[in-house]
Amino acid sequence: MPPAPIAVDTAVDTAVGTAWLALRRRRFLVGPWLWRALAHTALTLIVWVVFAILLIAVVAPFGGAVAELSQGDVVPAAGLLLLGLGLGFVLLPLLATPLIAVDRWRARLVDSVTLPGTPGVPSDPGAWLRDRYLTPRRWRYAGYVVAVLVLDGLLLAALSLLGTSAGAMLAAPFLASSDDPITVGPWHAGDPASALLVAVVGLLLLVALPYAWTAGACLQVGLLRRILDADRTQRLTEELTEVGASRIRLVESFDSERRRIERDLHDGAQQRLVTLAMGLGVTRLEVVEALGPDHPAATGVAAAHDQAKLLMDELRAFVRGIHPKVLTDVGLVAALDQLAGALPIPVTVTSTLTTRPSTPVETTAYFATSESLTNVVRHSGATTATVSVTRDGEDLVVEVRDDGHGGASPRPDSGLTWMADRLAAVGGSLHLSSPPGGPTVVRMLIPGYR
Amino acid sequence: MTRVVLAEDGTLLREGLVGLLERLGFEVVAAVGDADALLAAVEEHDPDLVVTDIRMPPGFSDEGLRAACRLRTRRALPVVALSQYVERSYAEDLLDSAGGRAVGYLLKDRVVDVAEFGQALRTVVGGGTVVDPEVVRQLMRRSDPLDRLTEREREVLALLAEGHSNLAIAERLVVTEAAVNKHVGNILAKLDLPPSADSNRRVLAVLTWLRRHE
């Protein structure tokens, strides 16, 4: 899900999008946000009462039974208590979903930035049960339910206290007389002057009241946002891990597809072509013997034979580019040997490997080295190059060194960038050292050598 | 007539090779498709020459090579192994068998140069050694002491390694046989190898020397 843009309700207040921001502005008391926060708080009261009733309905009989039993026998009382706790344990994750849905919905009253959504619920019963009770997410939600019920309880109590105090203090001048003094907290109003003072404090409390309920509402929405954000971060982490794994699978399936194409070409077209060229070779002999080498038929067959041989070479080079057979059959070092042998400059391949790495490691190493050697031949101006293949723990290390003029740098569409991408796809890395004047050293690390 | 057992798993190519061998004057007594059948056919027919693909079923790795080496443990049965690609260890294993006599290691594609292929087979039947020029080329690339040889001497050495006689080399390079004799003498001297009249031994000497200096 893309991050939601900040939605601003222009009809209400063009400047801010949340009650929390409005709270810090001077015009808060004449703006719409305090009323929206009040509506939120009113809904909090309703939700809290509903939940409290539910809770009392479930807990009260248990509490009564436990209280009764614990007078006589402790064991059934403890059992009943455990049963009650177990029931709460089972119910909490179930209650969390509707509560969070309601809270998400009413959060819009004080915060126009959309909250992250909750994940969908699997329809398969087994998966549903696992999702409800075995995922950290659901227990985070359950924790939210407990926290929010306590928080809202305290908030509602504090607001009631603040509201009634303010009311009583404001009424002080009308109610107080020297015969019948009024006491509100530390304030003692026994005469009209002090009653007026109390009334002023009451007025201040009244003004503070909207700030209090707005802050309370924002606190609750902030808590919900934290819970849902944590959830989103966790999901993103999971998705990223999965993306990494699928990237490796993609590269590997790409490689195995290349091997399949190579095999098909080898068993099909290549074999047919060799047979054809061989037949032409025999015919060439026959024709030359029968008609002499200068007869048009002889030169024609000779030309066809040569063409077939050229095509064979081209197809062989093409197939080697797709996936060299020797890499599958014998291994990385033999394949690099063959590759080096086909290059126009002398390339020495050395290896200290004692065992063959896995196919994906070998394939990655081969194609990255191949690309590296192509660069050496094309761009470095080198007269010789060396390839060393070694093992470093669980990494296969291939180092390509040439005696060229250096100054290689990875441009976006260059072979070096392609190599770095290819290595990164399997969690490997590429290190380049190419000072002007040379030499150029390309060091490739491929993990997964076990 | 030289009696041949042929082992090649590709049906099409096997049929083609049978036709080619017969055209070249060999008698194909058995044409089989895997290593076990090759061993059985040799047991049954006792041929004068075995031509085998290196890569064959069931494992499609080096079954043909293993079978060839096994055949050569008792006697130097002439064997020509055909390989899809140059693999030094294959060449070395073959040359190590039966003292390196009567053995050939060729790239599969060489079969299309019909006359040369026939010549290579006859060389092996006659107890000679034939190594694919590509193998020699790759081995020579990695050996710095060969830098001491001139370009022409390297050409001669490559042809030597392929099992050609001095006369054949002279014809190829369009020079006199005496000139080739001189080149060979120089090569052997430069590589600290004692001169020998046996071309086969020269090939082995060259390859042994190359292997030692890899």
Interface residues (C-beta under 8 A of the other chain):
Chain A: H266 D267 Q271 R272 V274 T275 A277 M278 G279 L280 G281 V282 R284 L285 H305 A308 K309 M312 D313 R316 P324 K325 V326 D329 V330 A334 D337 Q338 A340 G341 P346 T348
Chain B: G10 L12 L13 E15 G16 L17 G19 L20 R23 R55 F60 S61 D62 Q84 Y85 V86 E87 R88 S89 K108 D109 V111 V112 D113 V114 A115 E134 R137 Q138 R141 R142
